[in-house]
Amino acid sequence: MNAVIDVQGLSATYGFSHRSPRVLDGVSLTVARGRTMGVVGESGSGKSTLAKVIVGTLGAASGTVSIEGADVMKVARSQRRALRRRVQMIPQDPYASLDPRMTIGRTLLEALAPTAARATSHRDRIAELLSMVALEPGAASRLPHEFSGGQRQRVAIARAIAVQPTVLIADEVTSALDASIQFEILELLDRLQDDLGFACLFITHNLGVAARVCDEITVMRHGRVVEQGDISLLAEPADPYTRLLVSSVPDPEGRFLHGPSRYDTAPQS
Amino acid sequence: MTDVVLPTTVGRSRRRYPASLLVGAVGLAVIVLLAVLGPVLWGTSAASGSGQLRAGPSAEHWFGTDAQGRDVLARTLVATRLTIVMGVVATALAVGLGGLVGAVLVLSGNRVRWLGARAIDLWLALPPIIVALAITAIFRPGAVTVVVAIGIAFSPQFARLTNNLASSVGGKDFVVTAHLLGVPAPTVLARHIVPNIASPVLVLTSVCLATSIVTMSGLSFIGLGVQPPAIDWGQLLASGLRDIYQNPAGALAPSIAIVLTGLSASLLGDGLVAFSEPRRAQVRSRRADQGSPSATSLTGEEQSAATSAGDDVALHIEDLHVQTANAPEGQMLVGGVSLTVATGEIVGLVGESGSGKSITAMTAAQLLPSELGWRAKALSVAGHPIDPRQAPPSSMALDCGVVFQDPSSCFNPARRLGAQLTETIRVHRKVSRREAERLALDKLREARVSEPERRLRQYPHELSGGMRQRAMIAMALITTPKLLIADEPTTALDVTVQADVLRLIKQINHDHDMGVLLISHDIDVVASMCDRVYVMHQGGILEHLTSAQLRRGEVTQPYTRRLLEASASTALKNTVHVTSTIRGGS
């Protein structure tokens, strides 16, 4: 398997002291081109910290992150920016991820040409990007507040794919959206991945959403990987924590209400 | 998915200029014009004496003359230039110095930033006038000293403002994304950070201009500022006051000038605040269609059984309308909602954000924000008929319990849980403290809160999210209400904790024969928990189903079907199990 992104033994802490608790503890995962790896876990499991370390906004205490075979922390400073550009992220909150004072076109231009000041040269590409996420070309001249949450999330996706990344990190991209709109965004991501072939790291607390889009899955708890493998492992999880997670997902028949309680079976933390 | 999605609003609404902005700008423009033209027009008359020393107001000298017989008005107009120039330079110095310190702190590491912020706090604790006095007292008095002193004295305000604002904007997702896209740091600063912090800094600048002119006049007044023969308003005020018994109007002219300038600059600042206020989020028009199909799926028999009013009805709502109260033709948020919750029944209200489900529930709990008004053919909560024109009966507080979505914002962080849990019964039932505590312990145990005795003496932040939600349920239970309204009680919780809390609500409903109105966006949650379910959409009830109908997928509305298809359990069932059978079979 030809891994586009390869994370090995990644550990990280918040804080200055070496005694600070580890929020990531020896996490390893690989994702191949055109595949989607889901990272699921509850709050505090370290899944968002993992995204921060991979995109480089938080330093790692130990471990390696390789993009297309190149170790991000070891490459020369001059190449690091180009390498980093190959990893893009779609943030969780569509209301905070767009500069409120920039038109959509200006936001997309920043992705296409980080230092350019005028949009004339890239107008066609911007229109193309907007049509890829099913927004009309006129959207380019509007400001973010004129769009709904789902439409803003489309813009954030367009911005992320503008640089033709090899890795796309989607951090809870649907959790701020209504159920029916979640559906559309997931379909859009799926279609774009078919067309562009990026590897996707899909971070979510929602197992239903993970089941819908992921090929493989990593279950995290307290900064550690609990279980990892093909998405079908959710049908028969080997680990008791994964089993608890799966059995806690509400179902119309109410079976989840009769499942094991967190306070009965899970170790107290 | 090839259809093109249009933005919700078309075109940009034109912004209106606030009156204070216009008045302030015009006032300052006049003052600046005077500063430019004053010495040219009145320079000679201000310098030449008329022979009438300390004369009172006359047609020739509107504000009289000074000790050397010079016209006070002309001198005040001439002094405008120096006063304004000094004010502007001092303000520019304060902005530049403060902005520089703020920017350096933003770009430096965590520790330096922390130390710098504390240093600024210390600096701010000293009143600017004291700092300015100390500086002018040490150096030779004069225009330059005053300007520098005022600039230094006012700079920490700007340092703190720019540091705080830039830190908060710098943590925003769009700045992080810009870094990921490889935008160089100085460009990020100029493109994203400066424009987003500019308006509060501008506002503070205009306020600082007003204050610095007043402060400088004060320093000149006590002789530490501008030295003769140069004149500014403070100095004129000082000489006017010396001659106040001979010519009372002499002090008036510079005073009026100082007040008008300060007022104009402050008005400009206020206007800028009003003008730069972020556009109010446009509330989408959720005008409910009057003839919305409601309650179509239940048979007449079931319907009448459910709505037969009497003692066994925990909640009865008939034809509820909620709208914004300010306009006569206010926006309709809920239109024509009717629902009932019988005693011992769990009824679900499901819908997406903006469907009106929470507003309906908050009307029932009589917790609507004051800007919303409601009317209904009938509203009865736990046997109390409620009239929109009267305050709800206080006994309703005992018969209706509410559990909110976010347990962390519903407790007062500064009070212990014990005091908050027992508040309702101590106020409404006048039970003793000891008895109230005993009851609270009972209810905490019932809500399966661990170590209930210790929890009573703890503050809300010491509990985990799940424990806090259990404590809130215990608080709602303490009066053993007839109706429990739970508004998204598990949305803020982790999935494994969610199951526990829902189980608890079901248990309580069973044990106390309590009516429960459960609001949720998750159709799986309502299907599993409830006896009957109302589906809300755009302020109206779209469909009314038994949960058995919902579970069997016997729904008539395409919207409800979409919700079912988008649910997590459907995804898990389809994808995971189908994948595993395919993989297992091949």
Interface residues (C-beta under 8 A of the other chain):
Chain A: F16 E42 S43 V55 G56 T57 R81 A82 R84 R85 V87 Q88 M89 P91 Q92 D93 A96 S97 L98 D99 P100 R101 T107 E110 A111 P114 T115 S131 A134 L135 E136 A139 R142 L143 H145 E146 F147 S148 G150 Q151 R154 A156 R159 V163 D178 A179 S180 Q182 F183 E184 E187 L188 R191 H205 N206 L207 G208 V209 A211 R212 D230 I231 S232 L234 A235 E236 L244 L245 V246 S247 S248 V249 P250 D251 P252 E253 G254 R255 F256 L257 G259 S261 R262 Y263 A266
Chain B: M1 T2 D3 V4 V5 L6 P7 T8 T9 R12 N110 K172 D173 F174 V176 T177 A178 H179 L180 L181 G182 V183 P184 T187 R191 H192 P195 N196 P278 R279 A281 Q282 E352 S353 R448 S450 G465 G466 D494 V495 T496 V497 Q498 A499 D500 L502 R503 K506 H521 D522 I523 D524 V525 A527 S528 M529 S547 L550 R551 R562 L563 E565 A566 S567 A568 S569 T570 A571 L572 N574 T575 V576 H577 T579 S580 R583
